[in-house]
Amino acid sequence: RSVLATRALGARIELHRQVDSTNREAFALAQAGAEHGTVVVAEEQTLGRGRLGRTWYSPPGINLYCSVIVTASMPTTQFSQWLSWLPLATALGVAEAVEGAASLKTDLKWPNDLLVRERKLGGILCESGSTASSTPFQVIGIGLNVNGTDEDFPQDLRAASTTIRQETGRLIDRNHLLSRLLLEIEHCLNELTIEGNGRIAMAYTRRCITLGRHVRVSLAGGKAFTGIAQAIEPDGSLQVASLPRQRGGRPEVCSIRAAD
Ligand code: BTN
């Protein structure tokens, strides 16, 4: 039995055997006024959504698919800072939960991929919406590969994916993992609002393997910017610098915000 030690996250939990997408379901609940901390969990998703319009492979019985509704009331200036750090802080919370529950160290790829040995262990999809009375809310969707093996992935995903079981050789109790996940995410989100994000920014940066690497980031309008990732900006953007095209030119520096 897992005891939920959170204050708000998971105060209401909706469990489904199968849904199209827990994010879609949570979004509908939030629009209808579901409160902060409401969680939607599914054993299987038939239309799991990934970032940038991708799909998230969501077979039954082995993984974790959940979405958390969060709201925050604060002045606009603080709100935009909070909002831009939300995906990063969630990723940090998930990484800390995986480390705590499965003794597995995970890396973060900006903005919010969880990787082990460069393979994807989990991903996060944050979506913004508002209720009929214009109260803004966020839906944070988390997908984690837990107890599957290589054969559980379709051929085309195998090389780039991994699971907790593949990395540790052990099966994990998904209920325990979920309660740890909600607890660590709650801690990270609280730190974002109460204490500023000093600890979050530091702990995130420590885990982030993107810094110092050559990256290619897609920009709006089909363009892309390539360069070396230098830093996480105070607003959670990734600072990328590229060498001048011509001799004597100046390096170009670009700050890239995470897109859904
Ligand atoms: C990514 O592209 O890396 C983000 C993947 C997010 C997947 C999770 S699974 C639970 C929630 N419901 C969805 O439809 N997507 C997110």
Residues whose N, C-alpha, C, O or C-beta is under 5 A from the ligand:
A	BS01	BTN	S21 T22 N23 L47 G48 R49 G50 R51 W56 Y65 C66 G123 I124 L125 G141 I142 G143
